[in-house]
Amino acid sequence: MKKNKELNTLSNIKNLSFLSLFTSTGTILCCALPALLVTVGAGAALSSLISTFPQIVWVSKYKEYIFIAAFILIILAGYLQWQARKLPCPADKLLAAQCMKARKLSLVIYFVSVVILIIGFTFAFVLPYLLK
């Protein structure tokens, strides 16, 4: 029973890591991508992108809320990663290998999410403030 609980905890951490990756990727789409396109002089590409996907404007309008949600999810995922680092894996070799693989994948996804969030935050809030 305890083994199943540990595997479910690792599965929940992995799922939360994917969710934090999804939200941090949303920060890239709403804020970093348009800023990057304008910076490299691709304003026409940006207008084409906005005409194809007008939802980007709506998402950009609520970027503060998106960043807050992404930040909360990443903090929560980091906390769960920290808690799961000492959980024992099952004694069965196959399950132990799956457990270790899930831990490594979850950690990689977490750090990718953090990097994406930092990039999005830089383009959305730091660079516009510095370039004023």
KEKE-304888 format. One line per field, with one value per atom (N, C-alpha, C, O): atom name; residue number from 1; x, y, z. Coordinates in Angstrom, 3 decimals. Layout:
BEGIN
a = (CA; ...)
k = (NUM; ...)
xx = (X; ...)
yy = (Y; ...)
zz = (Z; ...)
END
This chain:
BEGIN
a = (N; CA; C; O; N; CA; C; O; N; CA; C; O; N; CA; C; O; N; CA; C; O; N; CA; C; O; N; CA; C; O; N; CA; C; O; N; CA; C; O; N; CA; C; O; N; CA; C; O; N; CA; C; O; N; CA; C; O; N; CA; C; O; N; CA; C; O; N; CA; C; O; N; CA; C; O; N; CA; C; O; N; CA; C; O; N; CA; C; O; N; CA; C; O; N; CA; C; O; N; CA; C; O; N; CA; C; O; N; CA; C; O; N; CA; C; O; N; CA; C; O; N; CA; C; O; N; CA; C; O; N; CA; C; O; N; CA; C; O; N; CA; C; O; N; CA; C; O; N; CA; C; O; N; CA; C; O; N; CA; C; O; N; CA; C; O; N; CA; C; O; N; CA; C; O; N; CA; C; O; N; CA; C; O; N; CA; C; O; N; CA; C; O; N; CA; C; O; N; CA; C; O; N; CA; C; O; N; CA; C; O; N; CA; C; O; N; CA; C; O; N; CA; C; O; N; CA; C; O; N; CA; C; O; N; CA; C; O; N; CA; C; O; N; CA; C; O; N; CA; C; O; N; CA; C; O; N; CA; C; O; N; CA; C; O; N; CA; C; O; N; CA; C; O; N; CA; C; O; N; CA; C; O; N; CA; C; O; N; CA; C; O; N; CA; C; O; N; CA; C; O; N; CA; C; O; N; CA; C; O; N; CA; C; O; N; CA; C; O; N; CA; C; O; N; CA; C; O; N; CA; C; O; N; CA; C; O; N; CA; C; O; N; CA; C; O; N; CA; C; O; N; CA; C; O; N; CA; C; O; N; CA; C; O; N; CA; C; O; N; CA; C; O; N; CA; C; O; N; CA; C; O; N; CA; C; O; N; CA; C; O; N; CA; C; O; N; CA; C; O; N; CA; C; O; N; CA; C; O; N; CA; C; O; N; CA; C; O; N; CA; C; O; N; CA; C; O; N; CA; C; O; N; CA; C; O; N; CA; C; O; N; CA; C; O; N; CA; C; O; N; CA; C; O; N; CA; C; O; N; CA; C; O; N; CA; C; O; N; CA; C; O; N; CA; C; O; N; CA; C; O; N; CA; C; O; N; CA; C; O; N; CA; C; O; N; CA; C; O; N; CA; C; O; N; CA; C; O; N; CA; C; O; N; CA; C; O; N; CA; C; O; N; CA; C; O; N; CA; C; O; N; CA; C; O; N; CA; C; O; N; CA; C; O; N; CA; C; O; N; CA; C; O; N; CA; C; O; N; CA; C; O; N; CA; C; O; N; CA; C; O; N; CA; C; O; N; CA; C; O; N; CA; C; O; N; CA; C; O; N; CA; C; O)
k = (1; 1; 1; 1; 2; 2; 2; 2; 3; 3; 3; 3; 4; 4; 4; 4; 5; 5; 5; 5; 6; 6; 6; 6; 7; 7; 7; 7; 8; 8; 8; 8; 9; 9; 9; 9; 10; 10; 10; 10; 11; 11; 11; 11; 12; 12; 12; 12; 13; 13; 13; 13; 14; 14; 14; 14; 15; 15; 15; 15; 16; 16; 16; 16; 17; 17; 17; 17; 18; 18; 18; 18; 19; 19; 19; 19; 20; 20; 20; 20; 21; 21; 21; 21; 22; 22; 22; 22; 23; 23; 23; 23; 24; 24; 24; 24; 25; 25; 25; 25; 26; 26; 26; 26; 27; 27; 27; 27; 28; 28; 28; 28; 29; 29; 29; 29; 30; 30; 30; 30; 31; 31; 31; 31; 32; 32; 32; 32; 33; 33; 33; 33; 34; 34; 34; 34; 35; 35; 35; 35; 36; 36; 36; 36; 37; 37; 37; 37; 38; 38; 38; 38; 39; 39; 39; 39; 40; 40; 40; 40; 41; 41; 41; 41; 42; 42; 42; 42; 43; 43; 43; 43; 44; 44; 44; 44; 45; 45; 45; 45; 46; 46; 46; 46; 47; 47; 47; 47; 48; 48; 48; 48; 49; 49; 49; 49; 50; 50; 50; 50; 51; 51; 51; 51; 52; 52; 52; 52; 53; 53; 53; 53; 54; 54; 54; 54; 55; 55; 55; 55; 56; 56; 56; 56; 57; 57; 57; 57; 58; 58; 58; 58; 59; 59; 59; 59; 60; 60; 60; 60; 61; 61; 61; 61; 62; 62; 62; 62; 63; 63; 63; 63; 64; 64; 64; 64; 65; 65; 65; 65; 66; 66; 66; 66; 67; 67; 67; 67; 68; 68; 68; 68; 69; 69; 69; 69; 70; 70; 70; 70; 71; 71; 71; 71; 72; 72; 72; 72; 73; 73; 73; 73; 74; 74; 74; 74; 75; 75; 75; 75; 76; 76; 76; 76; 77; 77; 77; 77; 78; 78; 78; 78; 79; 79; 79; 79; 80; 80; 80; 80; 81; 81; 81; 81; 82; 82; 82; 82; 83; 83; 83; 83; 84; 84; 84; 84; 85; 85; 85; 85; 86; 86; 86; 86; 87; 87; 87; 87; 88; 88; 88; 88; 89; 89; 89; 89; 90; 90; 90; 90; 91; 91; 91; 91; 92; 92; 92; 92; 93; 93; 93; 93; 94; 94; 94; 94; 95; 95; 95; 95; 96; 96; 96; 96; 97; 97; 97; 97; 98; 98; 98; 98; 99; 99; 99; 99; 100; 100; 100; 100; 101; 101; 101; 101; 102; 102; 102; 102; 103; 103; 103; 103; 104; 104; 104; 104; 105; 105; 105; 105; 106; 106; 106; 106; 107; 107; 107; 107; 108; 108; 108; 108; 109; 109; 109; 109; 110; 110; 110; 110; 111; 111; 111; 111; 112; 112; 112; 112; 113; 113; 113; 113; 114; 114; 114; 114; 115; 115; 115; 115; 116; 116; 116; 116; 117; 117; 117; 117; 118; 118; 118; 118; 119; 119; 119; 119; 120; 120; 120; 120; 121; 121; 121; 121; 122; 122; 122; 122; 123; 123; 123; 123; 124; 124; 124; 124; 125; 125; 125; 125; 126; 126; 126; 126; 127; 127; 127; 127; 128; 128; 128; 128; 129; 129; 129; 129; 130; 130; 130; 130; 131; 131; 131; 131; 132; 132; 132; 132)
xx = (0.823; 0.000; 0.869; 0.574; 1.954; 2.840; 3.557; 3.785; 3.915; 4.593; 3.698; 4.155; 2.426; 1.492; 1.337; 1.226; 1.329; 1.214; 2.434; 2.305; 3.631; 4.856; 4.863; 5.252; 4.435; 4.382; 3.336; 3.548; 2.208; 1.196; 1.723; 1.432; 2.500; 3.091; 4.043; 4.016; 4.886; 5.805; 5.046; 5.450; 3.963; 3.139; 2.512; 2.452; 2.048; 1.471; 2.515; 2.211; 3.743; 4.818; 5.113; 5.314; 5.137; 5.387; 4.270; 4.538; 3.028; 1.897; 1.950; 1.666; 2.310; 2.419; 3.565; 3.477; 4.640; 5.751; 5.313; 5.683; 4.528; 4.005; 3.080; 3.108; 2.271; 1.380; 2.177; 1.825; 3.248; 4.077; 4.788; 4.997; 5.160; 5.758; 4.744; 5.090; 3.510; 2.446; 2.216; 2.122; 2.123; 1.861; 3.059; 2.889; 4.264; 5.425; 5.585; 6.085; 5.179; 5.187; 4.163; 4.378; 3.066; 2.077; 2.657; 2.279; 3.577; 4.218; 5.095; 5.217; 5.703; 6.522; 5.627; 5.955; 4.505; 3.619; 2.993; 2.821; 2.652; 1.960; 2.909; 2.527; 4.105; 4.948; 6.300; 6.697; 7.003; 8.360; 8.367; 9.173; 7.502; 7.485; 7.159; 7.877; 6.094; 5.841; 6.988; 7.341; 7.565; 8.679; 9.893; 10.588; 10.142; 11.273; 11.066; 11.993; 9.860; 9.588; 9.749; 10.290; 9.287; 9.439; 10.909; 11.378; 11.636; 13.054; 13.885; 14.778; 13.615; 14.406; 13.846; 14.313; 12.854; 12.327; 11.337; 11.171; 10.689; 9.716; 8.301; 7.484; 8.011; 6.681; 5.602; 4.480; 5.939; 4.968; 4.635; 3.490; 5.638; 5.391; 4.514; 3.658; 4.728; 3.899; 2.449; 1.524; 2.253; 0.872; 0.202; -0.996; 0.957; 0.415; 0.063; -0.966; 0.931; 0.679; -0.571; -1.383; -0.729; -1.897; -3.172; -4.234; -3.081; -4.285; -4.683; -5.864; -3.711; -4.009; -4.502; -5.441; -3.859; -4.208; -4.546; -3.700; -5.745; -6.082; -6.141; -6.192; -6.133; -6.167; -4.893; -4.884; -3.822; -2.568; -2.773; -2.185; -3.586; -3.856; -4.573; -4.233; -5.553; -6.272; -5.340; -5.386; -4.500; -3.558; -2.568; -2.233; -2.105; -1.174; -1.828; -1.162; -3.120; -3.842; -3.845; -3.826; -3.867; -3.913; -2.591; -2.587; -1.481; -0.190; 0.188; 0.867; -0.233; 0.108; -0.489; 0.177; -1.751; -2.404; -1.767; -1.645; -1.365; -0.713; 0.618; 0.948; 1.376; 2.649; 2.464; 3.233; 1.472; 1.214; 0.847; 1.351; -0.031; -0.413; 0.785; 0.976; 1.589; 2.770; 3.749; 4.322; 3.951; 4.875; 4.400; 5.193; 3.104; 2.555; 2.718; 3.114; 2.413; 2.547; 4.002; 4.284; 4.919; 6.327; 6.835; 7.612; 6.413; 6.790; 6.236; 6.943; 4.988; 4.370; 5.087; 5.344; 5.407; 6.134; 7.519; 7.980; 8.178; 9.496; 9.413; 10.269; 8.389; 8.199; 7.965; 8.536; 7.131; 6.880; 8.115; 8.352; 8.902; 10.163; 11.072; 11.696; 11.128; 11.976; 11.499; 12.314; 10.192; 9.648; 9.868; 10.055; 9.848; 9.945; 11.383; 11.606; 12.342; 13.734; 14.166; 15.075; 13.522; 13.906; 12.944; 13.132; 11.919; 11.001; 11.720; 12.420; 11.561; 12.221; 11.495; 10.274; 12.269; 11.683; 11.401; 12.011; 10.497; 10.182; 11.410; 12.352; 11.379; 12.492; 12.537; 13.605; 11.402; 11.350; 12.188; 12.032; 13.072; 14.008; 13.295; 13.690; 12.265; 11.540; 10.850; 10.935; 10.175; 9.499; 10.507; 10.254; 11.635; 12.662; 13.236; 13.497; 13.432; 13.943; 12.932; 13.305; 11.655; 10.614; 10.531; 10.322; 10.693; 10.652; 11.789; 11.564; 12.989; 14.138; 14.005; 14.367; 13.487; 13.284; 12.251; 12.433; 11.183; 10.147; 10.708; 10.378; 11.546; 12.162; 13.050; 12.992; 13.866; 14.766; 13.989; 14.294; 12.990; 12.179; 11.447; 11.383; 10.904; 10.184; 11.108; 10.711; 12.322; 13.278; 13.696; 13.828; 13.902; 14.258; 13.121; 13.353; 11.905; 10.747; 10.617; 10.283; 10.878; 10.790; 11.796; 11.436; 13.036; 14.045; 13.815; 14.100; 13.308; 12.940; 11.821; 11.835; 10.870; 9.778; 10.305; 9.859; 11.261; 11.831; 12.549; 12.402; 13.321; 14.054; 13.072; 13.269; 12.036; 11.039; 10.346; 10.109; 10.022; 9.380; 10.309; 9.860; 11.575; 12.536; 12.657; 12.695; 12.716; 12.791; 11.536; 11.625; 10.380; 9.124; 9.032; 8.592; 9.435; 9.401; 10.341; 10.012; 11.502; 12.468; 11.895; 11.987; 11.302; 10.739; 9.478; 9.221; 8.692; 7.415; 7.552; 6.821; 8.469; 8.510; 9.850; 9.867; 10.955; 12.258; 12.703; 13.031; 12.715; 13.170; 12.324; 12.890; 10.990; 10.233; 10.549; 10.557; 10.807; 11.150; 12.524; 12.707; 13.485; 14.831; 14.902; 15.740; 14.029; 14.082; 13.260; 13.216; 12.615; 11.803; 12.692; 12.202)
yy = (-1.195; 0.000; 1.262; 2.234; 1.226; 2.384; 2.629; 3.778; 1.551; 1.687; 2.399; 3.270; 2.024; 2.670; 4.152; 4.983; 4.483; 5.880; 6.672; 7.806; 6.067; 6.746; 6.948; 8.013; 5.934; 6.075; 7.112; 7.860; 7.159; 8.175; 9.572; 10.518; 9.707; 11.005; 11.438; 12.595; 10.527; 10.850; 11.183; 12.070; 10.482; 10.771; 12.161; 12.897; 12.521; 13.853; 14.940; 15.995; 14.695; 15.665; 15.828; 16.943; 14.723; 14.775; 15.552; 16.372; 15.298; 16.015; 17.510; 18.339; 17.850; 19.254; 19.916; 21.093; 19.175; 19.721; 20.015; 21.044; 19.117; 19.378; 20.597; 21.396; 20.744; 21.897; 23.189; 24.205; 23.154; 24.356; 24.660; 25.827; 23.628; 23.847; 24.490; 25.391; 24.042; 24.596; 26.067; 26.885; 26.414; 27.810; 28.700; 29.845; 28.186; 29.024; 29.187; 30.217; 28.211; 28.354; 29.401; 30.120; 29.485; 30.525; 31.918; 32.851; 32.060; 33.363; 33.718; 34.889; 32.718; 32.967; 33.435; 34.397; 32.758; 33.103; 34.472; 35.194; 34.840; 36.120; 37.301; 38.400; 37.101; 38.270; 38.234; 39.219; 37.126; 37.077; 37.012; 37.689; 36.226; 36.086; 37.401; 37.778; 38.113; 39.403; 40.407; 41.130; 40.446; 41.372; 40.995; 41.868; 39.716; 39.261; 39.619; 40.079; 39.411; 39.730; 41.219; 41.598; 42.057; 43.501; 43.898; 44.754; 43.282; 43.606; 43.298; 44.072; 42.192; 41.824; 42.443; 42.141; 43.303; 43.999; 43.201; 43.439; 42.266; 41.434; 41.840; 40.991; 43.126; 43.623; 43.069; 42.825; 42.865; 42.290; 40.854; 40.418; 40.134; 38.757; 38.757; 37.888; 39.729; 39.832; 40.151; 39.558; 41.086; 41.409; 40.223; 40.003; 39.464; 38.252; 37.218; 36.549; 37.092; 36.152; 36.551; 35.696; 37.839; 38.317; 38.173; 37.884; 38.372; 38.195; 36.723; 36.401; 35.849; 34.412; 33.926; 33.134; 34.408; 34.014; 35.265; 35.743; 35.799; 37.032; 36.840; 37.822; 35.612; 35.346; 35.835; 36.039; 36.024; 36.497; 37.869; 38.168; 38.694; 40.024; 39.898; 40.604; 39.016; 38.806; 38.269; 38.711; 37.322; 36.743; 37.807; 37.856; 38.648; 39.716; 40.735; 41.322; 40.944; 41.885; 41.431; 42.261; 40.137; 39.577; 38.918; 37.916; 39.466; 38.831; 38.778; 37.842; 39.757; 39.730; 38.495; 37.820; 38.211; 37.044; 35.742; 34.784; 35.715; 34.522; 34.287; 33.154; 35.351; 35.205; 34.801; 33.989; 35.346; 34.968; 33.494; 32.778; 33.031; 31.616; 30.723; 29.700; 31.102; 30.310; 30.277; 29.229; 31.426; 31.491; 30.604; 29.879; 30.662; 29.826; 28.342; 27.552; 27.969; 26.561; 26.099; 24.964; 26.962; 26.575; 26.464; 25.559; 27.361; 27.260; 25.965; 25.259; 25.654; 24.428; 23.193; 22.246; 23.201; 22.075; 21.937; 20.824; 23.054; 23.004; 22.453; 21.672; 22.854; 22.336; 20.822; 20.085; 20.372; 18.932; 18.167; 17.043; 18.769; 18.138; 17.974; 16.931; 19.017; 18.989; 17.912; 17.202; 17.794; 16.789; 15.368; 14.443; 15.190; 13.853; 13.364; 12.193; 14.222; 13.821; 12.696; 11.933; 12.589; 11.560; 10.381; 9.453; 10.411; 9.271; 8.043; 8.127; 6.921; 5.715; 5.167; 5.270; 4.591; 3.900; 2.458; 1.950; 1.794; 0.396; -0.508; -0.190; -1.629; -2.574; -3.340; -3.786; -3.494; -4.175; -3.394; -2.180; -4.088; -3.411; -2.646; -1.528; -3.225; -2.555; -1.292; -0.234; -1.413; -0.247; 0.791; 1.991; 0.348; 1.286; 2.064; 3.262; 1.388; 2.068; 3.092; 4.202; 2.723; 3.663; 4.848; 5.985; 4.580; 5.631; 6.631; 7.841; 6.139; 7.020; 7.798; 8.972; 7.136; 7.804; 8.924; 10.011; 8.667; 9.686; 10.865; 12.014; 10.593; 11.675; 12.557; 13.785; 11.919; 12.687; 13.506; 14.679; 12.900; 13.611; 14.781; 15.871; 14.553; 15.604; 16.763; 17.924; 16.462; 17.507; 18.307; 19.529; 17.622; 18.315; 19.233; 20.388; 18.726; 19.539; 20.743; 21.839; 20.546; 21.651; 22.751; 23.928; 22.378; 23.394; 24.076; 25.265; 23.347; 23.969; 24.989; 26.066; 24.662; 25.584; 26.852; 27.955; 26.686; 27.847; 28.753; 29.974; 28.161; 28.955; 29.682; 30.860; 29.009; 29.635; 30.789; 31.840; 30.602; 31.666; 32.869; 34.010; 32.633; 33.736; 34.492; 35.723; 33.772; 34.429; 35.259; 36.414; 34.680; 35.412; 36.630; 37.689; 36.508; 37.632; 38.748; 39.930; 38.357; 39.345; 40.142; 41.369; 39.452; 40.147; 40.935; 41.977; 40.451; 41.112; 42.294; 43.276; 42.217; 43.241; 43.967; 45.182; 43.264; 43.877; 44.722; 45.898; 44.137; 44.871; 46.106; 47.155; 46.022; 47.259; 48.363; 49.542; 47.993; 48.982; 49.592; 50.801; 48.767; 49.261; 50.091; 50.986; 49.800; 50.492; 51.775; 52.443; 52.134; 53.369; 54.573; 55.702)
zz = (0.000; 0.000; 0.000; -0.695; 0.801; 0.892; -0.435; -0.815; -1.143; -2.435; -3.445; -4.185; -3.468; -4.384; -4.051; -4.952; -2.765; -2.368; -2.822; -3.282; -2.692; -3.120; -4.627; -5.107; -5.385; -6.839; -7.251; -8.206; -6.535; -6.831; -6.530; -7.262; -5.452; -5.134; -6.231; -6.650; -6.706; -7.793; -9.070; -9.823; -9.312; -10.481; -10.368; -11.354; -9.174; -8.967; -9.166; -9.723; -8.716; -8.897; -10.382; -10.864; -11.098; -12.535; -13.234; -14.113; -12.848; -13.449; -13.137; -14.002; -11.910; -11.549; -12.299; -12.651; -12.546; -13.322; -14.752; -15.319; -15.335; -16.678; -16.675; -17.611; -15.641; -15.545; -15.403; -16.001; -14.614; -14.482; -15.796; -16.127; -16.545; -17.863; -18.798; -19.562; -18.747; -19.589; -19.273; -20.188; -17.998; -17.643; -17.947; -18.366; -17.741; -18.047; -19.555; -20.009; -20.326; -21.778; -22.208; -23.185; -21.490; -21.755; -21.573; -22.282; -20.621; -20.430; -21.619; -21.977; -22.228; -23.419; -24.565; -25.259; -24.762; -25.872; -25.710; -26.692; -24.492; -24.308; -24.314; -24.718; -23.885; -23.626; -24.330; -24.953; -24.242; -24.788; -26.306; -26.943; -26.891; -28.346; -29.060; -29.986; -28.658; -29.317; -29.131; -30.063; -27.929; -27.691; -28.535; -29.054; -28.671; -29.486; -30.949; -31.617; -31.446; -32.847; -33.130; -34.169; -32.220; -32.411; -32.302; -33.053; -31.374; -31.182; -32.413; -32.759; -33.079; -34.266; -35.538; -36.636; -35.395; -36.561; -37.378; -38.574; -36.740; -37.445; -37.055; -36.698; -37.122; -36.785; -37.684; -37.239; -38.967; -39.899; -39.511; -39.625; -39.056; -38.609; -37.362; -37.198; -36.488; -35.286; -35.646; -35.091; -36.575; -36.961; -37.642; -37.464; -38.415; -39.026; -37.963; -38.051; -36.952; -35.859; -35.085; -34.732; -34.821; -34.069; -34.895; -34.343; -36.213; -37.024; -37.120; -37.254; -37.054; -37.077; -35.720; -35.638; -34.652; -33.281; -32.465; -31.708; -32.598; -31.872; -30.353; -29.613; -29.889; -28.450; -27.758; -26.544; -28.528; -27.939; -27.314; -26.275; -27.923; -27.375; -26.034; -25.084; -25.947; -24.700; -23.628; -22.480; -23.997; -23.041; -22.566; -21.382; -23.470; -23.094; -22.169; -21.317; -22.335; -21.486; -20.027; -19.118; -19.804; -18.451; -18.064; -17.349; -18.523; -18.296; -16.823; -16.401; -16.034; -14.609; -13.935; -13.151; -14.252; -13.669; -14.150; -13.387; -15.407; -15.950; -15.248; -14.898; -15.044; -14.358; -12.901; -12.387; -12.237; -10.844; -10.760; -9.894; -11.657; -11.654; -11.957; -11.301; -12.941; -13.282; -12.128; -11.828; -11.469; -10.339; -9.195; -8.595; -8.893; -7.808; -8.137; -7.280; -9.377; -9.754; -9.722; -9.336; -10.122; -10.106; -8.673; -8.364; -7.803; -6.386; -5.794; -5.075; -6.090; -5.584; -6.128; -5.384; -7.415; -8.003; -7.377; -7.125; -7.130; -6.486; -5.077; -4.662; -4.339; -2.990; -3.015; -2.211; -3.934; -4.022; -4.484; -4.040; -5.373; -5.783; -4.563; -4.368; -3.757; -2.570; -1.590; -1.000; -1.419; -0.516; -1.039; -0.249; -2.338; -2.928; -3.061; -3.370; -2.838; -3.051; -2.121; -2.447; -0.970; 0.009; 0.051; 0.838; -0.789; -0.802; -1.334; -2.343; -0.683; -1.189; -2.418; -2.539; -3.311; -4.456; -4.063; -3.122; -4.756; -4.428; -4.567; -5.293; -3.863; -3.903; -5.222; -5.644; -5.866; -7.157; -8.174; -8.307; -8.887; -9.789; -10.896; -11.226; -11.464; -12.548; -12.040; -12.663; -10.915; -10.335; -9.853; -9.959; -9.330; -8.875; -10.058; -9.948; -11.182; -12.378; -12.880; -13.261; -12.881; -13.302; -12.343; -12.766; -11.076; -10.064; -10.280; -10.246; -10.497; -10.703; -12.021; -12.097; -13.043; -14.323; -14.178; -14.727; -13.450; -13.230; -12.447; -12.738; -11.461; -10.686; -11.560; -11.486; -12.380; -13.245; -14.262; -14.477; -14.888; -15.868; -15.226; -15.794; -14.061; -13.354; -13.000; -13.100; -12.590; -12.248; -13.480; -13.415; -14.594; -15.838; -16.273; -16.632; -16.241; -16.624; -15.699; -16.149; -14.422; -13.474; -13.816; -13.862; -14.052; -14.340; -15.687; -15.831; -16.662; -17.939; -17.708; -18.303; -16.862; -16.537; -15.882; -16.194; -14.969; -14.291; -15.285; -15.232; -16.185; -17.184; -18.101; -18.399; -18.545; -19.415; -18.694; -19.290; -17.422; -16.660; -16.511; -16.619; -16.270; -16.143; -17.460; -17.466; -18.567; -19.877; -20.126; -20.543; -19.874; -20.070; -19.171; -19.619; -17.917; -16.984; -17.437; -17.341; -17.928; -18.409; -19.571; -19.588; -20.543; -21.704; -21.366; -21.969; -20.414; -20.121; -19.174; -19.306; -18.227; -17.196; -17.083; -16.883; -17.204; -16.971; -18.173; -18.014; -19.356; -20.544; -20.860; -21.166; -20.797; -21.042; -20.032; -20.385; -18.796; -17.772; -18.073; -17.927; -18.490; -18.781; -20.052; -20.164; -21.011; -22.291; -22.321; -23.354; -21.229; -21.198; -21.172; -21.144)
END
